[in-house]
Amino acid sequence: MISWRHLGRVQQMRGRVATTIAVTGVMLFVLSMGRANAGGDAVSCESTTAPETNMNADGTKCETSVFGLPSNKATAKASGLSLAEASAGNGAKASANANKGSSADCVVSAGSGSATSSGTGAAAVVDITPVGGGKAKATGSNSTAVSTISSTASDPAGGNVQSDASGSGSTAVATVQSTDVGDANAKAKSGATAVATVTNIGGGTAKASSKGMNATAVSTVEEACKADSTAKGTNSTAVAACENASSVVTAEATNGSTAVGSDTMPPTCTPAPGGIAKVKSPMGNCP
């Protein structure tokens, strides 16, 4: 049985992702309403000192801006009724590329980042504040990739975030919200969801990979530890969480199975017929 604690994290993140998808859907609808998709509608923008906005007659649009200390560079390209926005500051580089009715948004306060989207309703978002690196790539209708870094520490640490969502309806979210450097990598395919988060003290690595309709992989890290979750096959669920320094937790589920592991409670493995459920953790292994 999946712990309420970890299911709560999954549901909370799904709620945030659903909000992102809803806002993006409204934006794209407004952008394309009453307009016909014409060929050769590509626009591009680049900013190093001043903002730039370009919009095609059919509504395809790009925007770039810079802020803070130089030198900065923000580039954006859009085509096919898409929207691309990039903003860079304090010596950062930011790029956004959107096509085929999608949106890409990249904001980097210091460091580097890129957002790439393709497919009707697809959305790629990168938000690096105050420092770090990240990429988000969403390909396929209604796919969503989100990569964010945030910190309230007086001496911000940053880190690296990578999200890749491919296939219709896939969602990948990678976030670092900690006082130490963290790495988060989320990859989702074929209608799956993958969430990798580094929070609190952080300093660790979270990796989540999923494939298959409604497959869900979630990895959460709260210290200098590692969590790795893999879910393959329809309705498979894998959750890996660590809260203690140096811990390593892995969870794997296939073909509708469920695997939940952490470094604070015994693991749970519920294999489905023809599936696999595996957990390796300081609190025990299963099966």
C-alpha positions as CSV (number, residue, x, y, z in Angstrom):
1,M,0.0,0.0,0.0
2,I,1.4,3.4,-1.0
3,S,2.0,5.7,2.0
4,W,-0.4,8.7,2.3
5,R,2.7,10.9,2.6
6,H,4.1,10.1,-0.7
7,L,0.8,9.9,-2.5
8,G,0.1,13.4,-1.1
9,R,3.3,14.7,-2.8
10,V,2.2,13.1,-6.0
11,Q,-1.2,14.6,-5.9
12,Q,0.2,18.0,-4.9
13,M,2.6,18.1,-7.9
14,R,-0.2,16.9,-10.2
15,G,-2.3,19.8,-9.1
16,R,0.5,22.3,-9.9
17,V,1.0,20.7,-13.3
18,A,-2.7,20.7,-14.0
19,T,-2.7,24.5,-13.3
20,T,0.2,25.0,-15.7
21,I,-1.5,23.0,-18.4
22,A,-4.8,25.0,-18.0
23,V,-3.1,28.4,-18.1
24,T,-1.2,27.3,-21.2
25,G,-4.3,26.0,-22.9
26,V,-6.1,29.3,-22.4
27,M,-3.1,31.3,-23.7
28,L,-2.8,29.2,-26.9
29,F,-6.6,29.4,-27.5
30,V,-6.5,33.2,-27.3
31,L,-3.5,33.3,-29.5
32,S,-5.0,31.1,-32.3
33,M,-8.7,32.1,-32.1
34,G,-10.0,33.3,-35.4
35,R,-6.7,33.0,-37.2
36,A,-5.6,30.6,-39.9
37,N,-2.3,28.8,-39.8
38,A,-0.3,30.0,-42.7
39,G,3.1,28.7,-43.9
40,G,6.2,30.7,-43.6
41,D,5.1,32.5,-40.5
42,A,8.3,32.1,-38.5
43,V,9.5,35.0,-36.3
44,S,12.6,35.5,-34.3
45,C,13.8,37.9,-31.5
46,E,17.1,38.6,-29.8
47,S,18.0,40.8,-26.9
48,T,21.4,41.8,-25.5
49,T,20.6,45.3,-24.3
50,A,17.0,46.1,-25.1
51,P,13.7,44.1,-25.4
52,E,12.3,42.9,-28.7
53,T,8.9,41.7,-29.8
54,N,7.8,40.4,-33.2
55,M,4.5,39.1,-34.2
56,N,3.3,37.6,-37.5
57,A,-0.1,38.5,-38.9
58,D,-1.5,35.1,-37.9
59,G,-0.5,35.6,-34.3
60,T,2.8,33.8,-34.1
61,K,4.8,35.7,-31.6
62,C,8.2,36.0,-29.9
63,E,9.5,38.2,-27.1
64,T,12.9,38.7,-25.5
65,S,14.3,40.9,-22.8
66,V,17.3,41.3,-20.5
67,F,17.9,42.6,-17.0
68,G,20.5,43.1,-14.3
69,L,24.2,43.2,-15.0
70,P,25.6,42.5,-18.5
71,S,26.4,40.7,-20.6
72,N,23.2,38.9,-21.3
73,K,21.6,37.2,-24.3
74,A,18.0,36.1,-24.8
75,T,16.8,34.6,-28.0
76,A,13.4,33.3,-29.1
77,K,12.0,31.7,-32.2
78,A,8.3,30.8,-33.0
79,S,6.4,29.4,-35.9
80,G,3.0,27.8,-36.6
81,L,0.8,29.8,-34.3
82,S,3.2,29.5,-31.4
83,L,4.5,31.7,-28.6
84,A,8.2,31.9,-27.6
85,E,9.5,34.1,-24.7
86,A,13.0,34.4,-23.3
87,S,14.5,36.6,-20.6
88,A,18.1,36.7,-19.3
89,G,19.8,38.6,-16.6
90,N,23.1,39.0,-14.7
91,G,25.3,37.4,-17.4
92,A,22.8,34.7,-18.3
93,K,21.8,33.1,-21.6
94,A,18.2,32.1,-22.3
95,S,16.6,30.6,-25.3
96,A,13.1,29.6,-26.3
97,N,11.9,27.8,-29.4
98,A,8.3,27.0,-30.1
99,N,6.5,25.6,-33.2
100,K,3.3,23.8,-34.3
101,G,0.9,25.6,-31.9
102,S,2.9,25.4,-28.7
103,S,4.5,27.7,-26.2
104,A,8.0,28.0,-24.8
105,D,9.0,30.3,-21.9
106,C,12.6,30.6,-20.5
107,V,13.6,33.0,-17.7
108,V,17.2,32.8,-16.3
109,S,18.3,35.2,-13.6
110,A,21.9,33.9,-13.8
111,G,23.3,30.9,-15.6
112,S,21.8,29.3,-18.7
113,G,18.6,27.7,-19.9
114,S,16.6,26.6,-22.9
115,A,12.9,25.8,-23.5
116,T,11.7,23.9,-26.6
117,S,8.2,23.0,-27.5
118,S,6.4,21.4,-30.5
119,G,2.9,20.2,-31.0
120,T,-0.6,21.6,-30.4
121,G,-0.9,22.7,-26.8
122,A,2.6,21.6,-25.8
123,A,4.3,23.8,-23.2
124,A,8.0,24.1,-22.1
125,V,8.9,26.2,-19.1
126,V,12.3,27.1,-17.6
127,D,12.6,29.4,-14.6
128,I,16.0,29.7,-13.0
129,T,16.1,32.0,-10.0
130,P,18.5,33.1,-8.7
131,V,21.2,30.9,-10.4
132,G,21.7,27.6,-12.2
133,G,21.1,25.8,-15.4
134,G,18.2,24.0,-17.0
135,K,16.4,22.7,-20.0
136,A,12.8,21.8,-20.8
137,K,11.6,20.0,-23.9
138,A,8.0,19.2,-24.7
139,T,7.1,17.4,-27.9
140,G,3.7,16.1,-28.7
141,S,0.2,17.5,-28.3
142,N,-0.6,18.7,-24.8
143,S,2.7,17.6,-23.5
144,T,4.3,19.7,-20.6
145,A,7.9,20.0,-19.5
146,V,8.8,22.3,-16.5
147,S,12.3,22.9,-15.1
148,T,12.7,25.3,-12.2
149,I,15.3,26.4,-9.6
150,S,14.5,28.6,-6.7
151,S,16.2,29.5,-3.5
152,T,15.7,31.9,-0.6
153,A,19.2,31.3,0.8
154,S,21.4,34.4,1.4
155,D,24.1,32.6,-0.6
156,P,22.1,30.8,-3.4
157,A,23.5,27.5,-4.6
158,G,21.6,26.7,-7.8
159,G,22.0,23.3,-9.5
160,N,20.7,21.7,-12.7
161,V,17.2,20.8,-13.9
162,Q,16.3,18.8,-16.9
163,S,12.7,17.9,-18.0
164,D,11.7,16.0,-21.2
165,A,8.1,15.2,-22.1
166,S,7.5,13.4,-25.3
167,G,4.2,12.0,-26.7
168,S,0.7,13.2,-26.4
169,G,-0.3,14.2,-22.8
170,S,3.1,13.5,-21.2
171,T,4.3,15.6,-18.3
172,A,7.8,16.0,-16.9
173,V,8.6,18.3,-14.0
174,A,12.1,18.9,-12.5
175,T,12.5,21.3,-9.6
176,V,15.3,22.3,-7.2
177,Q,14.1,24.3,-4.2
178,S,16.9,24.0,-1.7
179,T,19.7,25.8,0.1
180,D,22.4,23.6,-1.5
181,V,23.2,22.6,-5.1
182,G,20.8,20.0,-6.4
183,D,20.2,18.0,-9.6
184,A,16.8,17.0,-10.8
185,N,16.0,15.0,-14.0
186,A,12.5,14.0,-15.2
187,K,11.7,12.2,-18.4
188,A,8.2,11.1,-19.4
189,K,7.0,9.4,-22.6
190,S,3.7,8.2,-24.2
191,G,1.3,9.9,-21.8
192,A,3.2,9.3,-18.6
193,T,4.1,11.6,-15.7
194,A,7.6,12.0,-14.2
195,V,8.4,14.3,-11.3
196,A,11.8,14.9,-9.7
197,T,12.3,17.3,-6.9
198,V,15.1,18.4,-4.6
199,T,13.9,20.4,-1.6
200,N,14.9,21.7,1.9
201,I,18.7,21.3,2.5
202,G,19.0,19.4,-0.8
203,G,22.4,18.9,-2.3
204,G,21.3,15.6,-3.7
205,T,20.1,14.0,-7.0
206,A,16.5,13.2,-8.0
207,K,15.8,11.2,-11.2
208,A,12.4,10.1,-12.4
209,S,11.6,8.2,-15.7
210,S,8.2,7.0,-16.9
211,K,6.7,5.5,-20.1
212,G,3.2,4.5,-20.9
213,M,-0.3,5.9,-20.4
214,N,-0.8,7.0,-16.8
215,A,2.5,5.7,-15.7
216,T,3.9,7.8,-12.8
217,A,7.4,8.1,-11.5
218,V,8.2,10.4,-8.5
219,S,11.5,11.0,-6.9
220,T,12.0,13.4,-3.9
221,V,15.2,14.4,-2.3
222,E,15.6,16.4,1.0
223,E,19.3,16.0,1.8
224,A,22.6,15.1,0.1
225,C,21.1,11.7,-1.1
226,K,19.9,10.0,-4.2
227,A,16.4,8.9,-5.3
228,D,15.7,7.2,-8.6
229,S,12.3,6.0,-9.8
230,T,11.3,4.2,-13.0
231,A,7.8,3.4,-14.1
232,K,7.1,1.5,-17.4
233,G,3.7,0.4,-18.7
234,T,0.2,1.6,-18.3
235,N,-0.8,2.6,-14.7
236,S,2.6,1.7,-13.2
237,T,3.7,3.8,-10.2
238,A,7.2,4.1,-8.8
239,V,8.0,6.4,-5.8
240,A,11.5,6.9,-4.4
241,A,12.2,9.4,-1.5
242,C,15.3,10.1,0.7
243,E,15.7,12.4,3.6
244,N,19.0,11.3,5.1
245,A,22.5,12.2,3.8
246,S,24.3,9.6,1.7
247,S,21.1,7.5,1.3
248,V,20.3,5.8,-2.0
249,V,16.8,4.8,-2.8
250,T,15.6,3.2,-6.1
251,A,12.1,2.1,-7.1
252,E,11.0,0.3,-10.3
253,A,7.6,-0.7,-11.4
254,T,6.3,-2.2,-14.7
255,N,3.1,-3.3,-16.4
256,G,0.7,-1.7,-13.8
257,S,2.8,-2.6,-10.7
258,T,3.5,-0.3,-7.7
259,A,6.8,0.2,-6.0
260,V,7.4,2.7,-3.1
261,G,10.7,3.1,-1.3
262,S,12.3,5.6,1.1
263,D,15.0,5.8,3.7
264,T,12.6,6.4,6.6
265,M,10.0,3.5,6.2
266,P,9.9,-0.1,5.0
267,P,9.4,-0.5,1.2
268,T,6.2,-1.5,-0.5
269,C,6.1,-3.7,-3.6
270,T,2.8,-4.7,-5.3
271,P,3.5,-6.4,-8.6
272,A,0.8,-6.7,-11.2
273,P,0.3,-9.8,-13.3
274,G,3.3,-10.0,-15.7
275,G,4.8,-6.9,-14.0
276,I,7.8,-6.1,-11.7
277,A,7.9,-4.2,-8.5
278,K,11.4,-3.6,-7.0
279,V,12.8,-1.3,-4.3
280,K,16.3,-0.9,-2.9
281,S,16.7,1.3,0.2
282,P,18.3,1.6,3.6
283,M,15.0,0.5,5.1
284,G,15.0,-2.8,3.2
285,N,14.6,-4.2,-0.3
286,C,11.7,-5.9,-2.0
287,P,10.7,-8.3,-3.4
